[in-house]
């Protein structure tokens, strides 16, 4: 199974992606045949800072779970409940 095929199962989830020249935490928006769209989160402010398109063959590592990912999900979830009350 190719990485792109496996990543399609995780669209809409938060993860960490490392590629040839960098790495970022973010929300996986779209997985195509040749590229991946990631909405990058600034882990200091927990705000979306940019959306990037990555050429899929350059992806070296994907982390779907772990303490950092859990913290990001908790922070984003807490901000969602604050905004929904207003």
N, C-alpha and C positions, 0 to 999 in steps of 0.2 A: 504494500500500500504506500502510495506517495504521501509526502508531508501535506501537500495541498488538499488531498482527499480527506485526510484525517482532520485538518484544521476546519473544514466545512462544518464539522460536528460542533465546533466551539464558537460559531458566529454569535455575536451578541454578548459574549462573556468577557470578563476582565482577565488579562494575562500579561506576561512579560515576553517580549520577543527580542532576541539578539540576532543581529545580522552582520554582514561583513565589516561595516564601518561604525556600528553603534548598537544601542539597545535601549528600549523604552518600555514602560508600563502603559497599558491602555486597554481600550475596549475594541475587540475585533469586530469591525463593522461588516466587512465583506471579504469573501475568499473567492477569487476567480481562478481561471486556469493558469494564468501567468503572473498575477499580482495579488497582493493582500492589502486591504485598506484598514488602517489602524487609527483610532482616535486617541492621541497621546494625552496622558494625564500627568500634570506636574505633581509629584508626590509630596511636595511641601505644602501646596495650597489646595490640593485635591480638585483642581479645576482643569477642564480640557484646554490644552494650549495649542494644539494643531492636529490636523489630520494628514497622515502620510500614506503614500502608496509604495509598497515594497515589491520589488521584483522577487518572486517566490524562490528562485534558485539561490538567492543570496542569504536566505534565512538559515542561521546556524543552530539556534536553540529556541525552544518555546517552553515556558514554564506556566502551567495552568493552575497549579495549587501552591500552597506554602503560606508562611506567615505574612509575607509582604502582600500577597494577593488578597488574603483574608482581611488584612488591615484596610486595603483600598476599598474592598467591597463594603466593609463596615462604615467607613467614612462616607462613601457615596450614598449608602442607604440612609445614614443619619441626616445627610443634607437633603435627601428627597423628602423625608417626613417633615422637615422644617418648612420647605417650600410648599408642600401640599396644604399646610395649615393656613397659609396666607391667602 
